[in-house]
Amino acid sequence: MTTPRKPFVSIIVPVYNEEYVLADCLAALKRQDYDGPYEIVVVNNACTDRSPKIAHEMGVRVVDEPRKGYVHAVRAGFAAARGEIMACTDADTIVPSDWLSRLVATLLQNPITVAVSGVFNLHDCSLWLHLLGSAVSRLNWHLAGGNMAVWRWAYKGIGGFDPGVNLGADTELGLRLRRLGRVMIDRCLVASTSGRRIQYALWQTLWMYLLNDLWLVFFGHPRFHDFPDIRVLPRRYFPVRRLSSVGILLVVLSLVILAATNPSLQIFGPVLAHGQTDQAVIALTFDDGPSPYTAEVLNILARYQVKATFFLIGQNVERHPDLAQRIVAEGHAIGNHTYSHPLWEAVANPGKAAQELSKGAAAIQTATGVSPTLFRPPRGWRSPWMMRLARRTGYLVVTWSVSPDDWRGPPPEVIAERVLRQVRPGAIILLHDGLGTQVDPHMQNTVIALPTIIEGLQVRGYRFVTVPEFTTAETPESFIPSPAMVESNLPNSSSSL
């Protein structure tokens, strides 16, 4: 059996006077774990400092573009690139070692995906701006030139970057690429970039970017052509600024967003994100089922005599009641994952959230005879009122400590490698046998990866338990399911069908 050929990738780095930061950027690009061929192309965009010399000394190909401007630089770099896939980052950005492999895997996983982009954190600014940047970055909706990749055929098919759009060139490119296929935003792919622009010109920067994006979306052209140059020295030269009342508000909002989306933080109330850590036990959990792939998952679990926990969506239970019954009959635990898996469940009004919970529970009860007392919020996002509702209705809120992002469709070997690399004693592993309420969620890669995951964990001596079995003296009392909760989530003679 021959190994599939990995596509050749070109990484384009437009550079204008970045001698203080360029070496770190290029060093990170040279540390990529991608096992296919790739090249790095630095575009000398009218530099007057040592940037081109630094790139030459590091063995990187340099092309010259004498016309100053971001769009001229990226057009020149993409024109010089030889890759089937063209990735792009900025000279003030440091990407993680798996950046390239994740970009390529995302493009390969789905034939309708033509481009992919990630998000950012800020590595060289004050703490409150770092928090603000991390929170706002999660809301990114468009192609971002500092963390992106696109198929060459798609880029050429739309004519490349529009030479008339400089500020927002990446956003405009992404809008046109959507005509050919899917432009995916991977919010787990985080690059570390400079915060110098918002450190020195916060409100001007936010205003220009926001207004420019709105103009591109609604009027088809940018509001501004360019942004002012901010080429500053490293962080030690940054001015110290007092935190204004607006800054304090932004910090609070940033912390709220991070607390709502981080599966392990307890700020809004207790969650079970992991079990006891003094024993080699782990819990496999599956979200968004039942689906046509649930039967295959159950077959594999039965073959290895492993019990798991399934967080079921009410609509999917109504579609596949026989699979929900089989989950219970074969000794697995079940939990409520809402009725329709709404995107904004965490911030929905309490009445709407209560309806999602009650309808999901009713569908599960009707199909299986079990009233679930475990609840996993969609995407793990939580709010104070959601947590109060869960506690008031008797639910134990369960998140996770290990997630391979299998719902994004990476190759099976990537799913297995991520789980086995991240797992620790007491881990709750998040996998998917469905994808929202999609009729055909295409979760075959998870099914293929599952035997490798189970065998790899068994070799390490791990024992598999269900979530209700995760009780420990280390865990706060409010996390520990009562005997009634455990009993209601395990099959018995009266509830097994």
N, C-alpha and C positions, 0 to 999 in steps of 0.2 A: 504494500500500500504506500503510495507516494504522498509526501506532505504537500498540501496546497501551497502554491507560490505566494509569498507575501508581496503586496504592491510596493513599488518604489515611491518614496515620499520625498517631496522637497519642502523644506522649512524656510520660509521667507521672513527676514528680519529687517524692516526699514529702519535706518539709523540717521539721526541728525544730531551731531554733537553729544554723544552719550559716553564719553571716555570713562566716566566714573562708575558706570553701571554695566557696560556692555560685556565685560569679562565674566561677570556672574551669570548673565543671561546665556552666553555661549557655553559656559561650563555646564550649566544645567541641561542644555540641549545635547551636549556630548555624552551625558550620563543616561540617556534614554535606554530603557530595557527592551525596546522594540527589536525583534530579531529579524526584521526584514531590512532591505537596503534603504538608506535615506541620505540626503545631503542637506547642508545648511548654506543658505544664500543670504549674505548681508548686502543690503543696498546702501551704498554711500550716497546719501541724499544731500549733496552740497555741504558736507562736513568741513569745518575749519579747525577741528581739533584732531586728536590722535585716534579717533574711533576706527578709521579704515586700517591703520597700522596695527591696532590691537587685534582686529579680525584676521589680518594676514598672519600675524605671529601665532595665532591659535589654529592655523591651518584651515581657515574657512574661506570659501569662495566669495569674492567681493565683486559686485557690479556697480557701475557708477551711473547716477542719475543727477545731472547738474541742475535740473529744474526743482527748486525747493517746493515741498508740499507732500503731504502724506499720500494722496492719491497717485501722484507721479511716481513715488517710491514703490508703492505696492504694485502698480502696473508694470514697472520695470522689473521688479523681482519675479512676478508671476510669469512675465514673458521669458525670462531667463531660466525659469525652473524646468527641470527635465522629468519631474515625477508624474505618476498617474494620479496621485493625490497631492494637493498643495495645501500645506498647513502654514499658519501665520501666527507670529507673536511679536511683542514689542521689545525693544532693547532694554527697557527698564522693568522687564517682567521675568520672573523665575518660575519655570514650569516644573511640576513634579516628575519623577523618573518614569512613571507609567503614562505620562501625558500622550505621547505619540501612539503607544499601543492602544490606549483607550479611544482615541480619535479614530484610528483605523478600524478597530473592532466595531465601533458604532456605525461607521459608514458601510462596513461589510455585512452587518447583521440584517439589514433590510434593504431590498433593491430600490425602494422608493425614497430612501434617505439620500439627499444630494449634498448636504452640508451639515456640520455639527459645530456647536460652540459651547464653551463652558462659562464659568463665572470667576470672580476674583475675590481675594482679600488684599489688604494694604499692608505692606511690610515696613514702611519707613516713615510713619507719621505718628502723631499722638494717639494715645489709647482710645480716646473717644471717637476720633476719626476712623481708627481701625475697626471699632465696633460698628460704627455707622456704615462704613464701606462693606463689611461682611454681611450686614443685614440687607442693605439695599441691593447688593449684588445678587441675592437670591431671587430678586424680582426681575432680573434681566430677561428680556423677551426676544431679543434680536441677535443677529450674527455680530460677534465682537471681535474686531481685528487682532486683539492681543491674545486670543485663545480660540482658535477656529481651524477648521480644515474643510476642504471642498474637493469634489471630484473634478479633475481637469476637464472632462467632457462637458460637465455642467457649467463650469466657469466659462469655457469657450462658447458654449451653446447660447449663453445670454449676452455675449460680447464683453465679458469681463467688467472691471470697475468702470463706472461712468467717469470720464476725465473731467466733467464739469462739477462733480460733487467731491469736495475735499472733507469738510467736517460732516461726518455721517456717511462716509463712503462705504463702510462695512454694513451699516444699517440698510442703505439703499441697495447694495448688492444682495443682501439677504431677502429683501422684499421681491426682487426679480427672480431669485432662485426658487422661491415658493411656487412659481408658475410651472417649474419642471418637476418638483417633488417636495419632499419633507425637509425642512430645516429644523434640526433637533437641538434643543437646549439641554445640555447635561449639567444639572445643578450640583452634581457630585464631583465634577471635574473642575477643581479649583486651582487657579494660577495665582501666584503672589506678585503683585505689581506695585509700582510706586504710587504713593498718595500725595506727591508733591503738588499736583495741580489743585487738589482741594485743600491742601495745607495752606497754600498761599492765596487761593482765590476760590473759596468754597462756594459762595452764593453765585458768583459769576459763572462758575463751572456748571453747577446744578441747573441754573437757569438756561444757559446756552444749550446744554445737552437735551434737556427736556423740551424746550421750544423747538429745537432743530428736529428732533424725532417726530414731534407732532406735525410739523410742516411736511416732513417726508411722507408720513402716513396719509395725511388728509389732502395735501396739495401736490404731492409727487416731486417736490424739489425742496432743497434745504433752506432754512431761514438765514443761516450764516454760512459764509464760505470757509472761514478759517478760525482757529483759536489762537490766542496769544502764546508765544513760545515761553515755556517755563523750563529752563535747563539749569537746575540748581545743583549745589554741591551735596554730598551725602548728608545723612540725617543730623550729624553733629552740628551742622550749620543752620538747621531749621530754627526759626524764631520760636520762643516759648510764648504761648498764648493762654490767657485765662479762659476758663470754660464759661461761656455766657449762658444765660437762661435758656436760650434756644439750643445751645449745645447740650445742656443737661437734658432737655426734652428729647433730643435726638438720641442721646445715649440710652435713655429709658426705653424709647421705642425700639432701638436696636436690640436691647436685652430682651424685650418682650418677644420680638420675632425669633430670636435665637432660642429662647425658652420654649416657645410654641412648637418649634420644628426639630429640636434636639430630642431624640427618643429617650435619653437617660436623665434629663434634668427634671427635678422634682418641684420646681418653683410654684407651679399651679396646683400641686397636689401629688400624692404618692402614686407612682407607677411601678410596675414590676418589669424592669429592664433586663435583669439577670437573676439567676438563682444562687444557691450556695456555692462558694468558691473554694471550699476546703475538700471537695470531693470531685472526682473526674466524671461529672454528670453534665449533660447538655440536653436542651430541648429543641427539637425540630418543630417549626411552625410553618403553616401554609396559609397564605392570604388569598382572598378574592374568589374562592371556589363556591360551590362545585362547578366544574366545567368538563368538557370532554377529556381533559388531561388528568382529571382527578382519579379515574379508574386506573390509569397507568401508575400513578403515584402510589395508590393503595396496593397494587400488585407488588411493587418493589418493596414497600414497607413490610408487607406480609412475608415476602421471600426472606428478608433479613430479620424478621420478628422484631420490628421496631415500632413503637407507638409514638404518635405525633399529636399535635394540636392544630385543628383547622379553624380558622376564623372565616365564617361564611357570610356571604352577602345574600340578603333576603330574596332579591329578584332571581339570583342564580339558584337558590334553593327551590324556588317555585318552578324554575325551568328544569331542574334535575333533582326532584325529590328522592329518587331511588339512590342516587349517589350520596346524598345527605344521610339517608338511612343506613347505607353501607358503612359510612365513616363511623357512625355510632356503634353499629353491630360488630365491627371489627376491633372495638376497644380503644378507639381514639377519642381524645377530648375535643370539644367544640366550643367556639366563642362567637359572639356577635360582632360583625364588621359593618353594621348599618344595613339598611334596606337597599339603597341604590348607590352607595359609595360616592356621595357628592363631593365635588372639589373643595368647597368652602364650608364643610361641615363644622370645622372648629370655630368659625366665626358666625355661624348661622344663629338666628334668634333661638332662645331656649325652647320655644314651642316647636319649631321646625326640627331641632336636634332631637327632642323627645319623640317626635313622630318617627324619625328615622330609626331610632333605637327600638321603639315599641313594634313598629312594622317588621323590622328585621327579626326581632325575637319571636314574633307571632308566626312568621314564615317557618322559622326553625322548629318551633314547638309543634306546629301542624304536621310537618314532615317527619319529625323524629321522635316526638313525645318528650323531648328534653328542653327545659327552659334554661338558656345559657346565662351564666353569671360572670363570664369573662368578656371583656370588651376591648377591642383594638381599634382606635380611631383611624379613619382613612389617612394614609401617609404618615401616621403617628403624630399629626398636628393636633395640638390641644389648646384650649382656652380655659380661663378660670370657671366660666359658667358651664362649659362642657364637663369639666371635672366634678363640679358640684352635682350636676345632673347624674353622672355615673355613680357617684357615691350614694346619692339619695335613692337611686333605683337598685342599689345592691350589687353593682358591678365592680369587679377587680379590673383596673385598667392595665393592660399588658402592652409593652412595646418590645424592644429587642436590643441586643448588644452586637450582633453580627448581621450584616446585610451585604450580599454580593451584587446587589442591583440587578438581579436576574430578570426583573420585569422589563429592563431595557433591551433584553435579548442578546447579551454577549455570548460568545461561543461557550459550549459546555465546559471545556477545559478551564476557561477563565472563571466561570462560576465556581467550579470546584476549588481552584487554586485560591480564590479570594476567601472562601469559607475556611479552608484548612489553614490559611495564613493568619486569619484574624481570631480563630476560636481559642477560647480559654475556658478553664473549669467554670461551670455555672452559666455558660453562654446560652442565650435564647437566639436561635438562628432564624432569620426571616427569609422564607422562600415563597414562591407563588405557584399555585396550580391554576390560577385564572388571572385576568387582567381587567379590573373593574367589572363592568357588566357586559363586556364584549362576548358575543356568541362563540367566536373562535379566537381565543386569546394568543395562539401561537406560542405556547409555553413548552414546546418540545425540547428546547435546550436545557431547561431545568430538569425535565424527566431524564434526559440522557446523563446529566451531571450527577443525579441523585445517588446511584450506586457507588460512584467514585467517592462522594462525600461520606457516605455511610461507612464504606470499607476503610477509608482513610482515618476516620474517627475511631473505628473499632480497633484498628492497629495501634492507635495511641492509647488504648485502654479506656475510652470513654463509654459510659453507660447512658442510654437514651431514656428520658423520662418525659411525661407530659407536663404542661405548665402547672396544672393543679398539684402536681407532686413536688413542685419547687417550694418547699417550706424550709426555713432555716432560722436558727437563732440569731444569725447576723442581720436578717431582714427585718425592718420595722414591722411591728405587729399588724399595722393596717394593711401590709402587703399580703399577709398570710391568709390563704383561703380557709374558711371554716370547713369542718367536716361535711357540712351540708352542701357547701359550694363544690367541694371535690366530688361528692357523691352525685350531685346533679349534672356534672360534666362528664361522668364516666357511665358507660352503658350498664344496664342491669336488666334483670328478667322482665321488668315491667315496661322499660322504655326502649329496649332493643327491638328493632323491627326486621 
